[in-house]
Amino acid sequence: MNTAPATRFSRTRFALIVLLGVYPIITGLLYLVFPMTEGWTIWQRTLVVAPIMVALMIWGLIPGVNRLFHGFINPVRR
């Protein structure tokens, strides 16, 4: 018999923590990329930034959020 308390994944809490991590990363990337892509259209700049951002999220940010904030994003059910 499993006696561990049931937990519930909170998408709202997960989204909040991910947003707090994404904002400074994307802002920093934009500060780095914009000077090197002066004169490019926005879709071209986005084409450079998006793959970098996705890789940072998949292999860094999201695993880190899950590890560091597990208790916050998976509250115990009452």
C-alpha contacts under 8 A as a table, 3 or more apart, distances in Angstrom:
res1	aa1	res2	aa2	distance
5	P	76	V	6.42
5	P	77	R	7.24
6	A	76	V	5.78
6	A	77	R	5.52
7	T	74	N	5.60
7	T	75	P	5.45
7	T	76	V	4.26
7	T	77	R	5.22
8	R	74	N	5.18
8	R	75	P	5.72
8	R	76	V	6.38
8	R	77	R	6.22
9	F	73	I	5.87
9	F	74	N	4.50
9	F	75	P	6.94
10	S	13	R	5.38
10	S	14	F	6.18
10	S	73	I	5.23
10	S	74	N	6.01
10	S	75	P	7.38
11	R	14	F	4.99
11	R	15	A	5.92
11	R	73	I	7.45
12	T	15	A	5.16
12	T	16	L	6.21
13	R	16	L	5.07
13	R	17	I	6.29
13	R	72	F	7.23
13	R	73	I	5.42
14	F	17	I	5.30
14	F	18	V	6.10
14	F	65	V	7.94
14	F	73	I	5.55
15	A	18	V	5.11
15	A	19	L	5.96
16	L	19	L	5.12
16	L	20	L	6.29
17	I	20	L	5.10
17	I	21	G	6.41
17	I	65	V	7.04
18	V	21	G	5.04
18	V	22	V	5.94
18	V	61	L	7.38
18	V	62	I	7.09
18	V	65	V	7.08
19	L	22	V	5.00
19	L	23	Y	5.99
20	L	23	Y	5.75
20	L	24	P	7.42
21	G	24	P	6.27
21	G	25	I	6.72
21	G	61	L	6.87
22	V	25	I	5.19
22	V	26	I	5.94
22	V	57	M	7.82
22	V	61	L	7.88
23	Y	26	I	5.43
23	Y	27	T	6.07
24	P	27	T	5.05
24	P	28	G	6.02
25	I	28	G	5.19
25	I	29	L	6.17
25	I	53	M	7.70
26	I	29	L	5.01
26	I	30	L	6.11
26	I	53	M	6.94
27	T	30	L	5.18
27	T	31	Y	6.33
28	G	31	Y	5.12
28	G	32	L	6.32
29	L	32	L	5.07
29	L	33	V	5.97
29	L	49	V	6.84
30	L	33	V	5.11
30	L	34	F	5.68
30	L	49	V	7.42
31	Y	34	F	5.80
31	Y	35	P	7.18
32	L	35	P	6.53
32	L	36	M	7.25
33	V	36	M	5.34
33	V	37	T	6.14
33	V	45	R	7.38
33	V	48	V	7.92
33	V	49	V	7.42
34	F	37	T	5.11
34	F	38	E	6.07
34	F	45	R	7.40
35	P	38	E	5.52
37	T	40	W	5.52
37	T	45	R	6.80
40	W	44	Q	6.15
40	W	45	R	6.58
41	T	44	Q	5.40
41	T	45	R	6.53
42	I	45	R	5.12
42	I	46	T	6.07
43	W	46	T	4.99
43	W	47	L	6.08
44	Q	47	L	4.99
44	Q	48	V	6.64
45	R	48	V	5.24
45	R	49	V	6.29
46	T	49	V	4.99
46	T	50	A	5.65
47	L	50	A	5.70
47	L	51	P	7.13
48	V	51	P	6.50
48	V	52	I	7.13
49	V	52	I	5.41
49	V	53	M	6.13
50	A	53	M	5.07
50	A	54	V	6.06
51	P	54	V	5.10
51	P	55	A	6.13
52	I	55	A	5.26
52	I	56	L	6.20
53	M	56	L	5.13
53	M	57	M	6.13
54	V	57	M	5.09
54	V	58	I	6.08
55	A	58	I	5.25
55	A	59	W	5.97
55	A	60	G	7.70
56	L	59	W	5.60
56	L	60	G	5.18
56	L	61	L	6.23
57	M	60	G	5.39
57	M	61	L	4.54
57	M	62	I	5.53
58	I	61	L	6.58
58	I	62	I	5.86
58	I	63	P	7.20
59	W	62	I	7.04
59	W	63	P	6.61
60	G	63	P	5.76
60	G	64	G	6.00
61	L	64	G	5.11
61	L	65	V	6.05
62	I	65	V	5.03
62	I	66	N	6.13
63	P	66	N	5.11
63	P	67	R	6.13
64	G	67	R	5.11
64	G	68	L	5.90
65	V	68	L	5.29
65	V	69	F	5.47
65	V	70	H	7.33
66	N	69	F	5.61
66	N	70	H	5.14
66	N	73	I	7.84
67	R	70	H	5.62
69	F	72	F	5.22
69	F	73	I	6.19
70	H	73	I	5.44
70	H	74	N	5.87
71	G	74	N	5.19
71	G	75	P	5.95
72	F	75	P	5.87
